[in-house]
Amino acid sequence: MKFNFDQRIERRKTKSIKWSSEVLKNMFGEEDLLPLWVADMDFLSPPPVREAMMQEVEHGIFGYSIRSEGYYQSVAKWMEKRFDWKIQKDWIIFMPGVVSAVYYVLQGLLEPGDGVIIQEPVYYPFKSAILDTRCRVINNQLIEHDGRYEMDFEDLEEKAGDPRTKLLVLCSPHNPVGRVWSRDELNKVAQICTKNNVVILSDEIHHDLVYKPHRHHVLANLKEEYRENIITATAPSKTFNLAGMMSAHVICENSEMREKLRKVLDKNHIGMQTPLSMAAVEAAYREGEEWLEELLDYLQGNVHLIRETVKRDLPKAKFSPPQATYLAWIDFRDYGIDGKVLEEKMVKEGKIALDGGTWFGEGGDGFLRVNFACPRETVKEALERIAGVLNKEELK
Ligand SMILES: Cc1ncc(COP(=O)(O)O)c(C=O)c1O
């Protein structure tokens, strides 16, 4: 291994939200917790990213800045190389984050009261965005069979068929269940939505964190007939640990939708990016691939550790290795503990901060989401703490 992912780097006294005692206290009611919640990684970003930023710092002037041709090329080349997706520069709209992108798309394309489909259990800011923009949440809940999640197409067909339903926020790959949607599944979603004039906002932020033999398919790259109905949101933030750089992209072939989006951004004077983040994004897409491949191997090692430990020390828990993402979605329902109580026990007794299953909406009760993008020793310690809580429970 060229890169050292085992290195434990102190983040407690930094500006990290995940490790901040103030944030932990606010979110969980305790400060001294081992944090495996927020989805960023406890790893250094790739060396070329840090070098590119260092060069900017060396230069030392951080005035108003514009994105260069090279920046756009680096994004386009990455999409073509990794996903065989050929995009044009004018399809790319800068966003200060993927969650921001969801908010702006809803504001730009929808009216208050419009119905928006999500597929719970799912990344909870989707629901907040829908509610904050005064739209209506429509849940097309995923179906779970023995740890494998699938979409409920019959239900989707019905909900998309309601003329008041205007948009689906798709999570592809899916956080927290870790599914990489197959070509067939994606075609079906696109077909149902297009037929019913339901726009799809496809959040593909986890698209690079896919484990072999699975392959991510860009929804907008599947069939010509669906392309104009799809807005893709993506970012280098999960892939290269750049979430704090606040840089994401919406990629959209449909010029009318782009126009609406640009209008909403202009109205809020959004679009400027920092020179440091531009340097980081460009370097990541241009030179980050070797690092990414090693990262994926390391993360697979963590998955193996989780699988073995759950089998040995948490016999009633169920863990299906994710096909993508660095998030383990573990099913503790057979312990028979109420979901909220389970979450509280992890904090109070285990001294560990995890995303509670209940945060993700319907179907999340009794699950915990463990962010395993951290050194293996940290994952080990987290699993010991979880097992400690549940095994104590068993003795009662
Ligand atoms: C599906 C999904 N979308 C968006 C985000 C966050 O994106 P951003 O930080 O760019 O707003 C996350 C972070 O966990 C995520 O899992």
The ligand as an ORCA input file, in Angstrom:
! r2SCAN-3c Opt
* xyz 0 1
  C     -26.784     10.876     -0.421
  C     -26.072     12.086      0.071
  N     -26.261     13.280     -0.528
  C     -25.635     14.387     -0.102
  C     -24.766     14.348      0.953
  C     -24.097     15.602      1.423
  O     -23.671     16.363      0.385
  P     -23.088     17.833      0.615
  O     -22.171     17.764      1.774
  O     -22.392     18.101     -0.687
  O     -24.248     18.727      0.827
  C     -24.528     13.144      1.598
  C     -23.632     13.094      2.765
  O     -23.632     12.179      3.526
  C     -25.196     11.991      1.154
  O     -25.004     10.807      1.725
*
